[in-house]
Amino acid sequence: MPLVLLIGGARSGKSELAVRLAQEQTAPVVFIATGEAGDDEMRARIEQHRRERPPSWQTIEEPLRLRETLETIDARSCVVVDCLTLWTANALDRLGAVHAETQAGAAAATAAARAGLTIAVSNEVGLGLVPDNPLGRSYRDLLGRVNTLWADAAERAYLLVAGRALPLTKTDALQELLP
């Protein structure tokens, strides 16, 4: 089964589509949640997401060990990774950019090699303003590289804008456009 990447801006419909795609599967669903409740607002968001998931789904809350977690899940299960955006922030903070990028590539390869459908969700933050501080720029750049690694590993990738999904074409498929 394929790896599918859903990428887009905040509140663009990525997570909702991921849940809908997973609900259509006949296989058991495992939801990997990467967010951590660092404040009251985040705690409330996490609780809301928990309530929105079907009770039959298994949820694994894992902020950092994404590859290792993917390896422990039955290969036939459908997996939702929500989200790479928060995973990247956690990895940058705890591992540094170079090691985080290496771990992202390994996790993407593991996800792509699974027999069951894997759906990964991530934000696209590179379309906005350049952050005014080094940490913000480092995060934006790392997330761009993480998203590229996962998109390269994915069989299909979609950009979500205003609740609409636009298919993303691999650049090597565009060779016929070059002179």
Backbone as JSON Lines, residues from 0, in Angstrom:
{"i":0,"aa":"M","n":[0.85,-1.18,0.0],"ca":[0.0,0.0,0.0],"c":[0.89,1.24,0.0]}
{"i":1,"aa":"P","n":[0.33,2.35,-0.39],"ca":[1.16,3.54,-0.56],"c":[1.34,4.37,0.71]}
{"i":2,"aa":"L","n":[2.33,5.22,0.63],"ca":[2.48,6.33,1.56],"c":[1.85,7.53,0.88]}
{"i":3,"aa":"V","n":[0.96,8.22,1.6],"ca":[0.3,9.41,1.09],"c":[0.67,10.57,2.0]}
{"i":4,"aa":"L","n":[1.13,11.68,1.42],"ca":[1.46,12.88,2.17],"c":[0.41,13.94,1.91]}
{"i":5,"aa":"L","n":[-0.15,14.49,2.99],"ca":[-1.1,15.6,2.9],"c":[-0.42,16.81,3.51]}
{"i":6,"aa":"I","n":[-0.2,17.84,2.7],"ca":[0.53,19.02,3.14],"c":[-0.29,20.26,2.83]}
{"i":7,"aa":"G","n":[-0.17,21.26,3.67],"ca":[-0.9,22.5,3.44],"c":[-0.76,23.43,4.62]}
{"i":8,"aa":"G","n":[-1.47,24.53,4.55],"ca":[-1.43,25.52,5.62],"c":[-2.28,25.09,6.81]}
{"i":9,"aa":"A","n":[-2.23,25.9,7.84],"ca":[-3.03,25.65,9.03],"c":[-4.51,25.68,8.69]}
{"i":10,"aa":"R","n":[-5.25,24.74,9.22],"ca":[-6.71,24.64,9.07],"c":[-7.14,24.52,7.61]}
{"i":11,"aa":"S","n":[-6.31,23.87,6.8],"ca":[-6.62,23.7,5.38],"c":[-7.4,22.42,5.09]}
{"i":12,"aa":"G","n":[-7.58,21.55,6.09],"ca":[-8.33,20.32,5.9],"c":[-7.48,19.06,5.86]}
{"i":13,"aa":"K","n":[-6.2,19.17,6.16],"ca":[-5.3,18.02,6.08],"c":[-5.7,16.9,7.04]}
{"i":14,"aa":"S","n":[-5.84,17.22,8.29],"ca":[-6.17,16.2,9.29],"c":[-7.53,15.59,9.05]}
{"i":15,"aa":"E","n":[-8.49,16.42,8.65],"ca":[-9.82,15.9,8.37],"c":[-9.79,14.91,7.22]}
{"i":16,"aa":"L","n":[-9.03,15.22,6.18],"ca":[-8.91,14.31,5.05],"c":[-8.19,13.03,5.47]}
{"i":17,"aa":"A","n":[-7.15,13.16,6.28],"ca":[-6.42,11.98,6.75],"c":[-7.36,11.05,7.51]}
{"i":18,"aa":"V","n":[-8.18,11.6,8.38],"ca":[-9.12,10.79,9.15],"c":[-10.13,10.14,8.22]}
{"i":19,"aa":"R","n":[-10.64,10.89,7.26],"ca":[-11.61,10.33,6.3],"c":[-11.01,9.18,5.5]}
{"i":20,"aa":"L","n":[-9.78,9.36,5.01],"ca":[-9.12,8.3,4.25],"c":[-8.9,7.06,5.11]}
{"i":21,"aa":"A","n":[-8.51,7.26,6.35],"ca":[-8.28,6.13,7.25],"c":[-9.59,5.41,7.57]}
{"i":22,"aa":"Q","n":[-10.67,6.15,7.73],"ca":[-11.97,5.54,8.04],"c":[-12.45,4.65,6.9]}
{"i":23,"aa":"E","n":[-12.01,4.91,5.68],"ca":[-12.41,4.11,4.52],"c":[-11.68,2.78,4.44]}
{"i":24,"aa":"Q","n":[-10.65,2.6,5.26],"ca":[-9.86,1.38,5.22],"c":[-10.55,0.26,6.0]}
{"i":25,"aa":"T","n":[-10.36,-0.96,5.54],"ca":[-10.89,-2.11,6.28],"c":[-9.9,-2.58,7.35]}
{"i":26,"aa":"A","n":[-8.66,-2.2,7.21],"ca":[-7.62,-2.6,8.18],"c":[-7.78,-1.79,9.47]}
{"i":27,"aa":"P","n":[-7.25,-2.31,10.57],"ca":[-7.23,-1.53,11.82],"c":[-6.43,-0.24,11.59]}
{"i":28,"aa":"V","n":[-6.79,0.81,12.32],"ca":[-6.12,2.11,12.18],"c":[-5.33,2.42,13.44]}
{"i":29,"aa":"V","n":[-4.08,2.85,13.23],"ca":[-3.22,3.31,14.3],"c":[-2.9,4.77,14.03]}
{"i":30,"aa":"F","n":[-3.16,5.61,15.0],"ca":[-2.95,7.05,14.87],"c":[-1.73,7.42,15.7]}
{"i":31,"aa":"I","n":[-0.69,7.95,15.04],"ca":[0.5,8.41,15.74],"c":[0.38,9.92,15.91]}
{"i":32,"aa":"A","n":[0.22,10.36,17.15],"ca":[0.1,11.78,17.46],"c":[1.45,12.28,17.97]}
{"i":33,"aa":"T","n":[1.98,13.32,17.33],"ca":[3.32,13.8,17.68],"c":[3.31,15.04,18.57]}
{"i":34,"aa":"G","n":[2.14,15.62,18.79],"ca":[2.06,16.84,19.59],"c":[2.19,16.58,21.07]}
{"i":35,"aa":"E","n":[2.7,17.58,21.77],"ca":[2.83,17.52,23.22],"c":[2.08,18.7,23.83]}
{"i":36,"aa":"A","n":[1.46,18.47,24.97],"ca":[0.67,19.5,25.64],"c":[1.58,20.4,26.47]}
{"i":37,"aa":"G","n":[2.19,21.38,25.83],"ca":[3.09,22.29,26.54],"c":[2.38,23.45,27.21]}
{"i":38,"aa":"D","n":[1.12,23.68,26.85],"ca":[0.35,24.75,27.48],"c":[-1.13,24.39,27.42]}
{"i":39,"aa":"D","n":[-1.97,25.22,28.02],"ca":[-3.4,24.93,28.1],"c":[-4.07,24.88,26.73]}
{"i":40,"aa":"E","n":[-3.68,25.76,25.83],"ca":[-4.28,25.76,24.49],"c":[-3.95,24.46,23.76]}
{"i":41,"aa":"M","n":[-2.7,24.02,23.84],"ca":[-2.32,22.79,23.17],"c":[-2.99,21.59,23.82]}
{"i":42,"aa":"R","n":[-3.12,21.62,25.14],"ca":[-3.82,20.55,25.85],"c":[-5.26,20.44,25.35]}
{"i":43,"aa":"A","n":[-5.93,21.57,25.17],"ca":[-7.31,21.58,24.68],"c":[-7.39,21.06,23.25]}
{"i":44,"aa":"R","n":[-6.43,21.43,22.41],"ca":[-6.41,20.94,21.02],"c":[-6.24,19.43,20.98]}
{"i":45,"aa":"I","n":[-5.33,18.92,21.8],"ca":[-5.09,17.48,21.84],"c":[-6.35,16.76,22.3]}
{"i":46,"aa":"E","n":[-7.0,17.26,23.31],"ca":[-8.24,16.64,23.79],"c":[-9.32,16.65,22.72]}
{"i":47,"aa":"Q","n":[-9.44,17.75,21.99],"ca":[-10.42,17.84,20.9],"c":[-10.12,16.79,19.83]}
{"i":48,"aa":"H","n":[-8.86,16.65,19.46],"ca":[-8.47,15.65,18.45],"c":[-8.76,14.23,18.94]}
{"i":49,"aa":"R","n":[-8.51,13.99,20.21],"ca":[-8.8,12.65,20.77],"c":[-10.28,12.33,20.64]}
{"i":50,"aa":"R","n":[-11.13,13.31,20.94],"ca":[-12.59,13.09,20.86],"c":[-13.05,12.87,19.43]}
{"i":51,"aa":"E","n":[-12.35,13.43,18.44],"ca":[-12.75,13.32,17.04],"c":[-12.39,11.97,16.42]}
{"i":52,"aa":"R","n":[-11.44,11.26,17.02],"ca":[-11.02,9.97,16.46],"c":[-11.97,8.87,16.9]}
{"i":53,"aa":"P","n":[-12.26,7.93,16.0],"ca":[-13.11,6.8,16.39],"c":[-12.49,6.03,17.56]}
{"i":54,"aa":"P","n":[-13.3,5.57,18.49],"ca":[-12.78,4.86,19.67],"c":[-12.1,3.53,19.33]}
{"i":55,"aa":"S","n":[-12.39,2.98,18.15],"ca":[-11.77,1.7,17.77],"c":[-10.32,1.88,17.32]}
{"i":56,"aa":"W","n":[-9.91,3.11,17.05],"ca":[-8.54,3.35,16.62],"c":[-7.59,3.3,17.81]}
{"i":57,"aa":"Q","n":[-6.41,2.76,17.56],"ca":[-5.35,2.81,18.55],"c":[-4.6,4.12,18.37]}
{"i":58,"aa":"T","n":[-4.35,4.83,19.45],"ca":[-3.57,6.07,19.39],"c":[-2.26,5.86,20.13]}
{"i":59,"aa":"I","n":[-1.18,6.25,19.46],"ca":[0.15,6.23,20.06],"c":[0.63,7.67,20.09]}
{"i":60,"aa":"E","n":[0.86,8.18,21.28],"ca":[1.38,9.53,21.42],"c":[2.9,9.44,21.52]}
{"i":61,"aa":"E","n":[3.56,9.85,20.44],"ca":[5.02,9.73,20.35],"c":[5.58,10.99,19.69]}
{"i":62,"aa":"P","n":[6.2,11.85,20.47],"ca":[6.69,13.12,19.93],"c":[8.0,13.05,19.16]}
{"i":63,"aa":"L","n":[8.74,11.94,19.24],"ca":[10.08,11.94,18.67],"c":[10.48,10.67,17.94]}
{"i":64,"aa":"R","n":[10.18,9.5,18.46],"ca":[10.67,8.23,17.92],"c":[9.73,7.71,16.82]}
{"i":65,"aa":"L","n":[9.66,8.43,15.73],"ca":[8.71,8.12,14.67],"c":[9.06,6.83,13.93]}
{"i":66,"aa":"R","n":[10.29,6.69,13.49],"ca":[10.69,5.46,12.78],"c":[10.5,4.24,13.66]}
{"i":67,"aa":"E","n":[10.97,4.33,14.88],"ca":[10.87,3.2,15.79],"c":[9.42,2.83,16.06]}
{"i":68,"aa":"T","n":[8.56,3.82,16.17],"ca":[7.14,3.58,16.4],"c":[6.51,2.91,15.18]}
{"i":69,"aa":"L","n":[6.82,3.4,14.0],"ca":[6.3,2.78,12.77],"c":[6.7,1.31,12.69]}
{"i":70,"aa":"E","n":[7.91,1.0,13.12],"ca":[8.4,-0.38,13.06],"c":[7.65,-1.31,14.0]}
{"i":71,"aa":"T","n":[7.03,-0.79,15.05],"ca":[6.33,-1.64,16.02],"c":[4.89,-1.94,15.62]}
{"i":72,"aa":"I","n":[4.37,-1.25,14.62],"ca":[2.96,-1.38,14.23],"c":[2.81,-2.49,13.2]}
{"i":73,"aa":"D","n":[1.76,-3.29,13.35],"ca":[1.47,-4.35,12.39],"c":[1.5,-3.76,10.97]}
{"i":74,"aa":"A","n":[2.24,-4.4,10.11],"ca":[2.48,-3.88,8.75],"c":[1.2,-3.74,7.93]}
{"i":75,"aa":"R","n":[0.15,-4.47,8.29],"ca":[-1.1,-4.41,7.53],"c":[-2.03,-3.3,8.0]}
{"i":76,"aa":"S","n":[-1.76,-2.73,9.16],"ca":[-2.6,-1.66,9.7],"c":[-2.47,-0.4,8.86]}
{"i":77,"aa":"C","n":[-3.51,0.39,8.88],"ca":[-3.46,1.75,8.32],"c":[-2.9,2.65,9.41]}
{"i":78,"aa":"V","n":[-1.94,3.5,9.04],"ca":[-1.33,4.41,10.01],"c":[-1.54,5.85,9.57]}
{"i":79,"aa":"V","n":[-1.91,6.68,10.53],"ca":[-1.99,8.13,10.31],"c":[-0.92,8.76,11.19]}
{"i":80,"aa":"V","n":[-0.03,9.55,10.57],"ca":[0.98,10.3,11.31],"c":[0.54,11.76,11.29]}
{"i":81,"aa":"D","n":[0.17,12.26,12.46],"ca":[-0.32,13.64,12.54],"c":[0.34,14.31,13.74]}
{"i":82,"aa":"C","n":[1.37,15.1,13.53],"ca":[1.81,15.58,12.24],"c":[3.33,15.73,12.21]}
{"i":83,"aa":"L","n":[3.86,15.81,11.0],"ca":[5.29,15.99,10.82],"c":[5.74,17.38,11.26]}
{"i":84,"aa":"T","n":[4.84,18.33,11.25],"ca":[5.16,19.71,11.65],"c":[5.61,19.74,13.11]}
{"i":85,"aa":"L","n":[4.81,19.13,13.98],"ca":[5.17,19.09,15.41],"c":[6.35,18.16,15.66]}
{"i":86,"aa":"W","n":[6.4,17.03,14.92],"ca":[7.53,16.13,15.06],"c":[8.83,16.87,14.74]}
{"i":87,"aa":"T","n":[8.83,17.69,13.69],"ca":[10.02,18.43,13.29],"c":[10.45,19.42,14.37]}
{"i":88,"aa":"A","n":[9.49,20.09,14.98],"ca":[9.82,21.02,16.08],"c":[10.44,20.26,17.24]}
{"i":89,"aa":"N","n":[9.87,19.12,17.58],"ca":[10.42,18.29,18.67],"c":[11.82,17.82,18.33]}
{"i":90,"aa":"A","n":[12.0,17.35,17.1],"ca":[13.3,16.82,16.68],"c":[14.36,17.91,16.61]}
{"i":91,"aa":"L","n":[14.0,19.08,16.11],"ca":[14.96,20.19,16.05],"c":[15.42,20.55,17.46]}
{"i":92,"aa":"D","n":[14.48,20.61,18.38],"ca":[14.79,20.98,19.76],"c":[15.67,19.95,20.45]}
{"i":93,"aa":"R","n":[15.39,18.67,20.23],"ca":[16.08,17.61,20.99],"c":[17.25,16.97,20.27]}
{"i":94,"aa":"L","n":[17.23,17.0,18.93],"ca":[18.27,16.29,18.17],"c":[19.18,17.21,17.37]}
{"i":95,"aa":"G","n":[18.72,18.4,17.07],"ca":[19.45,19.29,16.18],"c":[19.04,19.03,14.74]}
{"i":96,"aa":"A","n":[19.27,20.0,13.87],"ca":[18.78,19.94,12.5],"c":[19.34,18.77,11.7]}
{"i":97,"aa":"V","n":[20.64,18.53,11.79],"ca":[21.26,17.47,10.97],"c":[20.71,16.1,11.34]}
{"i":98,"aa":"H","n":[20.7,15.8,12.64],"ca":[20.21,14.49,13.08],"c":[18.71,14.37,12.83]}
{"i":99,"aa":"A","n":[17.96,15.46,13.0],"ca":[16.52,15.43,12.75],"c":[16.24,15.1,11.28]}
{"i":100,"aa":"E","n":[17.0,15.68,10.38],"ca":[16.81,15.41,8.96],"c":[17.1,13.94,8.64]}
{"i":101,"aa":"T","n":[18.16,13.41,9.23],"ca":[18.49,12.0,9.02],"c":[17.36,11.11,9.53]}
{"i":102,"aa":"Q","n":[16.85,11.43,10.73],"ca":[15.75,10.64,11.3],"c":[14.49,10.76,10.45]}
{"i":103,"aa":"A","n":[14.24,11.92,9.89],"ca":[13.06,12.11,9.03],"c":[13.16,11.24,7.79]}
{"i":104,"aa":"G","n":[14.33,11.17,7.19],"ca":[14.51,10.32,6.02],"c":[14.3,8.85,6.34]}
{"i":105,"aa":"A","n":[14.83,8.42,7.47],"ca":[14.66,7.02,7.88],"c":[13.2,6.71,8.16]}
{"i":106,"aa":"A","n":[12.48,7.62,8.81],"ca":[11.06,7.41,9.1],"c":[10.24,7.38,7.81]}
{"i":107,"aa":"A","n":[10.56,8.25,6.88],"ca":[9.83,8.27,5.6],"c":[10.04,6.97,4.84]}
{"i":108,"aa":"A","n":[11.28,6.46,4.83],"ca":[11.56,5.19,4.15],"c":[10.81,4.05,4.83]}
{"i":109,"aa":"T","n":[10.76,4.05,6.14],"ca":[10.03,3.01,6.88],"c":[8.54,3.08,6.55]}
{"i":110,"aa":"A","n":[7.99,4.29,6.53],"ca":[6.57,4.45,6.21],"c":[6.27,3.98,4.79]}
{"i":111,"aa":"A","n":[7.12,4.31,3.85],"ca":[6.89,3.94,2.45],"c":[7.0,2.43,2.23]}
{"i":112,"aa":"A","n":[7.76,1.75,3.07],"ca":[7.97,0.31,2.91],"c":[6.87,-0.54,3.56]}
{"i":113,"aa":"R","n":[5.97,0.08,4.3],"ca":[4.9,-0.66,4.97],"c":[3.93,-1.26,3.96]}
{"i":114,"aa":"A","n":[3.32,-2.37,4.32],"ca":[2.32,-3.01,3.46],"c":[0.99,-2.26,3.52]}
{"i":115,"aa":"G","n":[0.64,-1.73,4.69],"ca":[-0.61,-1.0,4.85],"c":[-0.47,0.46,4.46]}
{"i":116,"aa":"L","n":[-1.59,1.1,4.25],"ca":[-1.62,2.53,3.91],"c":[-1.07,3.36,5.07]}
{"i":117,"aa":"T","n":[-0.18,4.29,4.76],"ca":[0.31,5.26,5.73],"c":[-0.03,6.64,5.2]}
{"i":118,"aa":"I","n":[-0.66,7.44,6.05],"ca":[-1.05,8.8,5.69],"c":[-0.31,9.74,6.62]}
{"i":119,"aa":"A","n":[0.51,10.61,6.06],"ca":[1.27,11.57,6.86],"c":[0.74,12.98,6.59]}
{"i":120,"aa":"V","n":[0.65,13.77,7.65],"ca":[0.14,15.14,7.59],"c":[1.26,16.08,7.97]}
{"i":121,"aa":"S","n":[1.38,17.19,7.21],"ca":[2.4,18.19,7.54],"c":[1.94,19.57,7.05]}
{"i":122,"aa":"N","n":[2.47,20.59,7.7],"ca":[2.18,21.96,7.28],"c":[3.23,22.42,6.27]}
{"i":123,"aa":"E","n":[2.81,23.3,5.39],"ca":[3.73,23.98,4.48],"c":[3.93,25.37,5.05]}
{"i":124,"aa":"V","n":[5.11,25.62,5.61],"ca":[5.38,26.92,6.22],"c":[6.32,27.77,5.37]}
{"i":125,"aa":"G","n":[6.78,27.25,4.26],"ca":[7.74,27.98,3.44],"c":[7.13,28.98,2.49]}
{"i":126,"aa":"L","n":[5.83,29.14,2.5],"ca":[5.18,30.08,1.58],"c":[4.95,31.45,2.21]}
{"i":127,"aa":"G","n":[5.22,31.56,3.52],"ca":[4.95,32.81,4.23],"c":[6.18,33.67,4.37]}
{"i":128,"aa":"L","n":[6.12,34.54,5.33],"ca":[7.23,35.45,5.61],"c":[8.44,34.69,6.11]}
{"i":129,"aa":"V","n":[9.62,35.24,5.85],"ca":[10.85,34.67,6.39],"c":[10.88,35.03,7.88]}
{"i":130,"aa":"P","n":[11.03,34.03,8.76],"ca":[11.07,34.33,10.19],"c":[12.18,35.33,10.52]}
{"i":131,"aa":"D","n":[11.94,36.15,11.54],"ca":[12.89,37.21,11.88],"c":[13.97,36.78,12.87]}
{"i":132,"aa":"N","n":[14.06,35.46,13.14],"ca":[15.07,35.01,14.09],"c":[15.69,33.71,13.59]}
{"i":133,"aa":"P","n":[16.92,33.43,14.03],"ca":[17.63,32.24,13.54],"c":[16.9,30.92,13.81]}
{"i":134,"aa":"L","n":[16.3,30.76,15.0],"ca":[15.6,29.53,15.31],"c":[14.4,29.34,14.38]}
{"i":135,"aa":"G","n":[13.66,30.39,14.15],"ca":[12.51,30.32,13.24],"c":[12.93,29.95,11.83]}
{"i":136,"aa":"R","n":[14.03,30.55,11.35],"ca":[14.51,30.23,10.01],"c":[15.02,28.8,9.94]}
{"i":137,"aa":"S","n":[15.71,28.36,10.99],"ca":[16.21,26.98,11.02],"c":[15.04,26.0,10.99]}
{"i":138,"aa":"Y","n":[14.0,26.27,11.76],"ca":[12.82,25.4,11.77],"c":[12.14,25.38,10.39]}
{"i":139,"aa":"R","n":[11.91,26.55,9.81],"ca":[11.26,26.61,8.5],"c":[12.07,25.83,7.46]}
{"i":140,"aa":"D","n":[13.37,25.99,7.47],"ca":[14.22,25.3,6.5],"c":[14.21,23.79,6.74]}
{"i":141,"aa":"L","n":[14.3,23.37,8.0],"ca":[14.27,21.94,8.31],"c":[12.93,21.33,7.92]}
{"i":142,"aa":"L","n":[11.83,21.99,8.24],"ca":[10.52,21.44,7.87],"c":[10.39,21.32,6.36]}
{"i":143,"aa":"G","n":[10.94,22.27,5.61],"ca":[10.93,22.16,4.15],"c":[11.67,20.92,3.69]}
{"i":144,"aa":"R","n":[12.82,20.63,4.3],"ca":[13.59,19.43,3.94],"c":[12.86,18.16,4.37]}
{"i":145,"aa":"V","n":[12.26,18.17,5.56],"ca":[11.49,17.01,6.03],"c":[10.33,16.74,5.08]}
{"i":146,"aa":"N","n":[9.61,17.78,4.72],"ca":[8.48,17.61,3.79],"c":[8.95,17.06,2.45]}
{"i":147,"aa":"T","n":[10.09,17.51,1.97],"ca":[10.63,17.02,0.71],"c":[10.99,15.54,0.81]}
{"i":148,"aa":"L","n":[11.61,15.15,1.9],"ca":[11.96,13.73,2.1],"c":[10.71,12.85,2.09]}
{"i":149,"aa":"W","n":[9.67,13.27,2.8],"ca":[8.44,12.49,2.86],"c":[7.71,12.51,1.52]}
{"i":150,"aa":"A","n":[7.72,13.64,0.82],"ca":[7.08,13.7,-0.5],"c":[7.81,12.8,-1.49]}
{"i":151,"aa":"D","n":[9.14,12.78,-1.43],"ca":[9.92,11.91,-2.32],"c":[9.62,10.43,-2.06]}
{"i":152,"aa":"A","n":[9.4,10.09,-0.8],"ca":[9.12,8.7,-0.44],"c":[7.67,8.3,-0.74]}
{"i":153,"aa":"A","n":[6.8,9.3,-0.83],"ca":[5.37,9.04,-0.99],"c":[5.0,8.62,-2.41]}
{"i":154,"aa":"E","n":[4.06,7.71,-2.49],"ca":[3.49,7.36,-3.8],"c":[2.62,8.5,-4.31]}
{"i":155,"aa":"R","n":[1.9,9.14,-3.39],"ca":[1.04,10.27,-3.74],"c":[1.2,11.37,-2.7]}
{"i":156,"aa":"A","n":[1.11,12.62,-3.15],"ca":[1.16,13.77,-2.26],"c":[0.14,14.79,-2.75]}
{"i":157,"aa":"Y","n":[-0.5,15.45,-1.78],"ca":[-1.53,16.44,-2.09],"c":[-1.28,17.69,-1.28]}
{"i":158,"aa":"L","n":[-1.47,18.85,-1.93],"ca":[-1.43,20.14,-1.27],"c":[-2.88,20.52,-0.98]}
{"i":159,"aa":"L","n":[-3.18,20.76,0.29],"ca":[-4.53,21.15,0.66],"c":[-4.6,22.66,0.84]}
{"i":160,"aa":"V","n":[-5.58,23.27,0.17],"ca":[-5.81,24.69,0.26],"c":[-7.32,24.88,0.39]}
{"i":161,"aa":"A","n":[-7.76,25.54,1.44],"ca":[-9.17,25.84,1.64],"c":[-10.05,24.6,1.5]}
{"i":162,"aa":"G","n":[-9.57,23.48,2.04],"ca":[-10.36,22.26,2.01],"c":[-10.33,21.52,0.68]}
{"i":163,"aa":"R","n":[-9.56,21.99,-0.26],"ca":[-9.44,21.33,-1.57],"c":[-8.06,20.72,-1.71]}
{"i":164,"aa":"A","n":[-7.99,19.54,-2.32],"ca":[-6.72,18.82,-2.47],"c":[-6.21,18.93,-3.91]}
{"i":165,"aa":"L","n":[-5.01,19.39,-4.04],"ca":[-4.35,19.48,-5.35],"c":[-3.26,18.43,-5.41]}
{"i":166,"aa":"P","n":[-3.3,17.52,-6.42],"ca":[-2.25,16.51,-6.51],"c":[-0.91,17.15,-6.86]}
{"i":167,"aa":"L","n":[0.14,16.66,-6.23],"ca":[1.49,17.16,-6.49],"c":[2.22,16.14,-7.35]}
{"i":168,"aa":"T","n":[2.83,16.6,-8.41],"ca":[3.53,15.75,-9.35],"c":[5.01,15.73,-9.02]}
{"i":169,"aa":"K","n":[5.61,14.55,-9.06],"ca":[7.06,14.44,-8.83],"c":[7.78,15.19,-9.95]}
{"i":170,"aa":"T","n":[8.87,15.85,-9.61],"ca":[9.57,16.65,-10.59],"c":[10.16,15.83,-11.72]}
{"i":171,"aa":"D","n":[10.55,14.58,-11.46],"ca":[11.11,13.76,-12.54],"c":[10.03,13.41,-13.57]}
{"i":172,"aa":"A","n":[8.77,13.53,-13.22],"ca":[7.68,13.27,-14.16],"c":[7.47,14.47,-15.08]}
{"i":173,"aa":"L","n":[8.13,15.59,-14.81],"ca":[7.96,16.79,-15.6],"c":[9.04,16.99,-16.65]}
{"i":174,"aa":"Q","n":[9.85,15.97,-16.88],"ca":[10.96,16.08,-17.83],"c":[10.49,16.5,-19.21]}
{"i":175,"aa":"E","n":[9.28,16.1,-19.6],"ca":[8.81,16.45,-20.94],"c":[8.59,17.95,-21.1]}
{"i":176,"aa":"L","n":[8.56,18.69,-20.0],"ca":[8.37,20.14,-20.08],"c":[9.69,20.87,-20.32]}
{"i":177,"aa":"L","n":[10.8,20.18,-20.09],"ca":[12.09,20.82,-20.26],"c":[12.5,20.83,-21.73]}
{"i":178,"aa":"P","n":[13.2,21.89,-22.14],"ca":[13.64,21.96,-23.55],"c":[14.69,20.92,-23.88]}
